[in-house]
Each structure stands twice: as C-alpha cells, then as structure tokens.
Amino acid sequence: MFFATGLRRLVGGAESVELEARDVRELLSALEVRYPGITAAIGEDCSIAIDGETLVDRTWEAAELPD
C-alpha cells in the first residue's frame, strides 16, 4: 500500500507498507492494528486507487484487492 504525502506522518514517514488483506475493509483493519488512529485520519471522504481505478465515496469498502 502506498501513502499520500499527508498520511506519511502517521506511518513513521513510510512511503509504503506490505499488508495481507482480501479486501479494503481488511486492509484498513490491518492498518489500524499497525498504526492506531490511521483510519480516523483517512476518514469518510477519502479515495482509494486500486490497479489504476480510483474509488470514491466509500465505494471502495467492498472492493476486493488483486492477488
């Protein structure tokens, strides 16, 4: 997972991290375990890009991640 510049301060300055997840919900849960409070910072109105497709307005909640 790659982080926008504004979120990097919440992940110790990392540009990206490796996580195991089947879908975006699992990904966010794994992020929250590793970086408590990050899901609140991501918020309701964020967008997430998966394989070049940008998902907005929480349409990403049910999106499966590629293998």
HUCOR-V230754 format. One record per helix or strand of 2 or more residues. SS is the DSSP state (a for helix, b for strand). FROM is the first residue (numbers start at 1). LEN is the number of residues. Records with the same first field share a line. If there is no record, write none. Layout:
BEGIN
SS: FROM-LEN  FROM-LEN
END
This chain:
BEGIN
a: 5-7  24-11  38-5  59-4
b: 48-3  53-3
END
